[in-house]
Amino acid sequence: MAFDNTHLSAMAHGDGQTWWQYKSTADNRLTIAGANYFNTASGMLAANDLIYVIAADAVGFMAVTANDGTTVTVSDGAV
């Protein structure tokens, strides 16, 4: 599957950081943490934002480590 922006919700915002929730029942955490997954959300996500991910096989936090306006990079911190 692919990223679906209707499943990305801002949960909290403050001090220049946003905490998001993203849920996908179709994609596993490795797919979600993979290169280019969040690129279509580059206008929403910023470096240092946190994403609480509910994937098909795991839940956990991922951090946005970079966003150049086109490419979004996240770390995989799933537990």
C-alpha positions in Angstrom: 0.0 0.0 0.0 1.0 3.6 0.1 0.8 6.5 2.5 -2.7 7.8 3.0 -2.9 11.3 4.3 -6.4 10.8 5.6 -4.8 8.6 8.3 -2.4 11.2 9.5 -3.7 13.4 12.3 -2.1 16.1 14.4 -2.5 15.2 18.1 -0.6 18.1 19.7 1.5 21.0 18.8 3.8 23.3 20.8 7.2 24.9 20.8 7.7 24.3 17.1 7.0 20.5 17.3 3.9 18.5 16.3 3.0 15.1 17.5 1.1 13.1 14.9 -0.8 9.8 14.8 -0.6 7.6 11.7 -2.6 4.4 11.3 -2.3 1.8 8.6 -3.9 -1.6 8.8 -2.3 -2.5 5.4 1.4 -1.5 5.9 3.9 -3.0 8.4 6.3 -0.8 10.3 9.2 -1.4 8.0 7.2 -0.2 5.0 6.1 2.9 6.9 9.7 3.6 8.0 11.0 3.1 4.5 12.4 5.7 2.2 9.8 8.0 0.6 6.8 6.7 2.5 5.8 10.1 3.9 7.0 12.3 1.0 3.5 13.3 0.0 3.1 14.8 3.5 6.2 17.0 3.2 4.1 20.1 3.4 2.8 18.9 6.8 5.7 17.2 8.6 8.7 19.0 9.9 12.1 17.9 11.2 11.8 16.9 14.9 8.1 16.1 14.7 7.0 12.8 16.3 4.7 10.3 14.7 2.9 7.7 16.8 2.5 4.9 14.3 -0.1 2.1 14.5 1.1 -0.3 11.8 -0.3 -3.7 10.8 2.4 -5.4 12.9 3.6 -3.0 15.5 3.1 0.3 17.3 5.6 2.9 18.3 7.1 6.3 17.7 9.0 7.5 14.6 10.8 10.8 14.5 11.0 13.0 11.4 14.7 13.4 11.0 14.7 15.5 7.9 12.4 17.2 5.5 13.8 19.2 2.5 10.4 20.1 1.2 10.2 17.1 -1.0 11.7 14.1 0.8 10.7 13.2 4.3 13.0 10.9 6.3 11.9 9.2 9.5 13.6 7.0 12.1 12.1 3.7 13.1 11.6 3.7 16.8 8.8 1.1 16.9 8.4 -1.0 20.0 
